[in-house]
């Protein structure tokens, strides 16, 4: 199984910076682009954009790295110089 995470923001906002944590590693803006079982698709700096992270749950389970219970953490903040503000869509 693969978990796909999407961060998206309104068409009138620009440049949300994201971070996704799984198994004590984080990918995203100001972090690595990849970590064990995770890939971040890159920094979208556009208006009304989106960013994606793919988490390979099956690969983590097959390798014995996936615990019986686990968590995925999501972080996001507006890049201040771009002037974004407000809610995130998802």
N, C-alpha and C positions, 0 to 999 in steps of 0.2 A: 504494500500500500504506500501511496505517496500523499503527503499533506501539502497542499498548495495554499500559501498565504498571500493575500492581495491587500495592499494598502492603496486606497484611492482618495482623491480629494476633489472638491468642487471645481467647476470650470472657471470660476473667478478667483481661484487661489493658485499659488505657485510654490513648488519645491518643498515637499515634506521630506524630512530625513527620518529614516527608519532603522530599527534594530530588532532582530529576532533571535531569541536564545533557546537552544535545545541541547540537552546533555552537557551543560556547563560551557558551551561555546556560543558566541554571538556573531552574526553576519549582518551587514548593512553599512550605512553611511558611517564613516569614522571607525569601522571595524573591518574585518577581512571580508572578501567577496565570497569565500567558501570556507567551510569547516567540515569536520566529519559528518556526513549524511545531510549536509545543507548546502544550497547554492542560492546566492542573492543575484538577481538579474541586472542589478546596476542602479545608479542614481538618476532618477527621472527628475529633471529640474524644470519641467514644463508646467504651463497652466493646465489645470484639470488633468493631471497625470496620474500614474499609478506605478507602484513598485511591487515586485513579486519575489517570494522566497519559496523554494521547493525543499521539502524535508522527506528524505527517503526512510520512512518508518520500517519498511520491509527489510532494507539493508541493515539498519541498526539492529533489528530483531535477529536476523540471520547471523550477525556478528556477535551476538550476545551482549550488546551494549544497551539495549532497551530494557529498562527495569519493568517490573509488573505495573507500577504506576510511574508516570512521568509527567512533566509539564512543559509547555511551550510558552515563553513570555514574549510580549509584543511591546515595543517602545516606538514612539513617534514624536517628533517636534518640528515645528516650522523653522526653516532656515531664515533667520532674521533679516539678512540682507536682501532677500527676495520679497519680503513684505507679506508673506502668507500669515493667515490667522484664522481662528475659528475651528469648527468641527471637522473631523475626518469622516468621510462617508462610510468606509468599512476597513 
